[in-house]
């Protein structure tokens, strides 16, 4: 009887682990990584919005595996670099790809 319970518990553990391993996106990313990227995007957007120099500018932010991409237009190269610094200051950002155009 005890042996049968051990087999059932072992089978349940194997099924649980298989379920965890299969929880990935087609790109091989886990749900946790996707949530972390969404959190980073939100934090970068909030920081850009709150900044007195950058507020009101149309800057799109996306994040993939900790790499933040900035897209939009700014007035000067100084502001472009400043936006990179602001985005890079957020915890979890590994790198910033700045595709901002200067008007």
N, C-alpha and C positions, 0 to 999 in steps of 0.2 A: 504494500500500500504506500509506504513512504517512498519507494523507488518510483512509483507511478507519479507521485506529486512532484518529485524532483525533475522528472522528464517534462512534465507540463510547465513547470516554472522555467526550465531551460529553454523550451520551445517559445514561451512568451518573451523571454529576454532576447532571443535571436530575432524574433519578429519585430520587437521594439527597435533594436539596433538597425535592422534592415530598413525600417521606416525612416529612421533618422538619416541614414546615409542617402536615401532616395529623395530627401527634401532639398533639392538643388534646382536652380534655374537651368535653362538650356546652356547658358554660358558657364555652368559649373559653380555658380555662386550659391551660398547657403542663404537662408532667410535672414540670418543674423547680419551677414555682410550687406544685404540689400537694405535692411533697416538702418544699419550704421551709415550707409551712403545717404539715405534719405534724411537722417538726422544732421549729417554734415551739411547737406544742401540747405536745409532749413536754417541752420546756424549762420552759414555764410550769407544767405539772403537777408537775415535779420541784421547782421552786422553792417552790410552794405547799406541797408535802408536807414539804419540809425545814424550812420556817419554823416556829418554835416557837409562834407565835400562831395560825397557820392549820392546823397539822397536825391531822388527825383530823376536819376539817370536810368535808362532802360537797359539793365544788365541782366542777362539770363544766366542762370547758374545750374550746372548739372554735375553730378559726381558719379564716378565709377571706380570702385576699389580704392577709394581715398584720393583719387586724382580729380581735382575740381577744374571744370572748364568754364571760363567766362566768355560770354558772347554779347556783343552790343556795340554801342558807339559812345565815345567820350570826346571831350574838347581838346585835351593835350596829352602828350606822351607822359608827362609827370602824373596826371590823374590815372592814366593807364597803369603805370607802375605802382601807384598808391593802391589801386584796387587789387592788384596782385598781392601786395603786402597785407592788406586787410583780410583777404581770403585765406592766405597762408597762415594767419595768426589763429585760426580756429583749430581747436583740438581735433586730432584725427586726420587732418589734411596732410597727405604725403607729398603732393606736388600740386602746382597750379599751372594750368595751360591757359594762357591769356590770349584769346582771339579777338579782343576788343579792337575796334577800328577807330582811328582818329578822324574826326569830322573836318 
